[in-house]
């Protein structure tokens, strides 16, 4: 393989890595959003609810 081909493959693999990382973090963010929407997360902290 020539150095040009190696650079092209490194670029392709780098872009694929960035795309996979972006999808992974987007899935994590979407999962947190769904959990909060279904009431699993507390809307207020204990300190705010128990204040006098």
C-alpha positions as CSV (number, residue, x, y, z in Angstrom):
1,X,0.0,0.0,0.0
2,X,1.2,3.5,-0.7
3,X,1.2,6.2,1.8
4,X,-1.7,7.9,0.1
5,X,-3.9,4.8,0.5
6,X,-2.9,4.6,4.2
7,X,-3.8,8.2,4.7
8,X,-7.2,7.7,3.1
9,X,-8.0,4.6,5.2
10,X,-6.9,6.5,8.4
11,X,-9.3,9.3,7.4
12,X,-12.2,6.9,6.7
13,X,-11.6,5.0,10.0
14,X,-11.3,8.3,11.9
15,X,-14.6,9.5,10.5
16,X,-16.3,6.2,11.3
17,X,-15.0,6.4,14.9
18,X,-16.3,10.0,15.3
19,X,-19.7,9.0,13.9
20,X,-19.9,6.0,16.2
21,X,-19.0,8.1,19.3
22,X,-21.6,10.7,18.3
23,X,-24.3,8.0,18.0
24,X,-23.3,6.5,21.3
25,X,-23.6,9.8,23.2
26,X,-26.8,10.7,21.5
27,X,-28.3,7.4,22.6
28,X,-27.2,8.0,26.2
29,X,-28.7,11.5,26.1
30,X,-32.0,10.2,24.6
31,X,-32.2,7.4,27.3
32,X,-31.8,10.0,30.1
33,X,-34.5,12.2,28.5
34,X,-37.0,9.3,28.3
35,X,-36.3,8.3,31.9
36,X,-37.0,11.8,33.2
37,X,-40.2,12.0,31.1
38,X,-41.6,8.8,32.7
39,X,-41.2,10.1,36.2
40,X,-38.2,8.1,37.3
41,X,-36.2,11.3,38.1
42,X,-37.3,13.5,41.0
43,X,-38.6,16.9,39.7
44,X,-37.2,18.8,42.8
45,X,-34.5,18.0,45.2
46,X,-35.3,17.1,48.8
47,X,-33.9,20.4,50.1
48,X,-36.4,22.4,48.0
49,X,-39.4,20.3,48.9
50,X,-38.6,20.3,52.7
51,X,-37.8,24.0,53.0
52,X,-40.0,26.0,55.4
